[in-house]
């Protein structure tokens, strides 16, 4: 009875919120038609020397990623036509857009509505390896069952021959330019900002939240302060902003795709704080972007942004089925990140001599209770092997700048760690690295994100059994880990 009452109360609260929100928007004045101008190239800060401005960035060729783009609007000088037929200032007061449409298929929409924007790039994703690699374990079926992921992980429940079309389910990447547009601060979910909208349309190019409002139009047109108004703006922000497990594998590839294909004159809206700041520093070091272009987006002080042209990139097509929608951690994205941020410079070679054990804060969520035992076992196993002089144990506790993290993981031969932000650093590990992720059994389902990332980076990805709750310290199954680690050592010894 009590449960039914709680459910009923929750439904009433949600329904009341919807009604109040609708009433508030309905009481707003309808947005006025603002004066417009026919822009010149100079209005958008574009220069006359198009050949210099629009050439493929040097870093694209330097890091060997040009094949990951189609250069759609560079062909036949299409970029000259991809600018607003008219430019407008943002609304001077909060108002209602009336009945905006929702755009999911930008490719189709801009073909029939070129006055609203254009397609900047449209490229097929890299093909997966055939057959698609599987996680390695003592027994995949037994491990998937023990960690309660048999029904949820596609890697656990689909035939290997079918994995290519599931991981991911999307087939292309598109980059678009949208005219006279706003960037949302999270109308549906406060941790999922970045949706682009205008008075005519809301552009949901991919489904980034499972909340009921995930594909709703944005009707409320906000006031935008002068400091947040731009001629051109690259919109890279997304779910959970600077959180390590999300910025690195999800927002960073979007940022790189946009920096490769959008004009150098565009400002770049990027999440501020956490790993985001460190990774931007590295992109500056490697000649990918300059600090003067960066516009920081702060989660604690979110602001709407407006630009005559807003650029956005997403995986295509839009996927509405929450259970069968896999559009992140694509092989294309993982290869792009690794090549640009971690690849060896031409003529150099990094010595791979480390076994990295990731240590979370003692007593913290998913910290391994038996961490000391694991470290002692690794050192003992190395000393007894033929690799005693070749491999050395390093404990990673996320100290120092992101530059140091990348340098460390580029030297990895084996990486061991529990599920968590530290595992993001597998992005920097070379192909052939053995990655052992320790799972858990209770609370939030053990996610498959690092499995997909690792396999698309051509690592040997292993799942080790663990037990405990997502929000608490966990136990590692030492018998399972012993088997896995000894197997890895055997394979490395016999590969020499």
HUFENVEN-V391007 format. One line per field, one symbol per residue. psi: psi as a letter, one per 40 degrees, with the letter a starting at -180 (. if undefined). burial: I if it has 16 or more other ideal C-beta (glycine too) atoms within 10 Angstrom, else O. A space follows every 50 residues. Layout:
psi: ???
burial: ???
This chain:
psi: ddddddddddddddddddddddddddeiihhihiiiihiidddeeiidgd dddeihidddddefedeeidfdedhffdddegihdiiiiiieihihebgi ihhdgddddedegeeeaihdihhiiiiiihihiiiiidhdddddddefed ddhdedeiideeddedgieieihihihhigiihiefddhdegiehhiaed ihggeiheieidedfiihdhhihhideehidhhhheiahebehdeddded dddddddddddiieehihhiiiiaeddddddddddefdiideehhhhhde giiiiiidhhhihiiiihhehddfhheifiddddddddddeeiiiheihh hgfihhhhhihheiheihdfdddddddddddddeieedediihhhhefia idddddddeeehdhhhiihaddedeedehiieihhhhhaidiahhhiedd dddddeefihhihhiiiaideiiiiigddddddddddddddddee.
burial: OOOOOOOOOOOOOOOOOOOOOOOOIOOOOOIOOOOOOOIOOOOIOIOOOO OOOIOOIOIIOIIOIOOIIIIIIIOOOOIOOIIIOOIIOIIOOOIIIOOI OOIIOIOOIIOOOOOIIIIIIIIOIIOIOOOIIOIIIIOIOOIIOIIOIO OIIIIIOOOOOOIOOOIIOIOIIIIIIIIIIIIIIIIIOOOIIIIIIIII IIIIIIIIOOOOOIOOIIIIIIOIOOOIOIIIIIIIIIIIIIIIIIIIII IIIIIIIIIIIIIOOIIIIIIIOIIIIIIIOIIOOIOIIOOOOIIOIOIO OOOIIIIIIIIIIIIIIIIOOOOOIIIIIIIIIIIIIIIIIIIOOOOOOO OIOIIIIIIIOOOOIIIIIIIOOIIOIIOOIIOOOOIOOOIOIIOIOIOO OIOOIIOIIIIIIIIIIIIIIIIIIIIIIIOOIIIIIIIIIOOOOIOIII IIIIIIIIIIIIIIIIOIOIOOIIOIIOOIIOOIIOOIIOOIOOOO
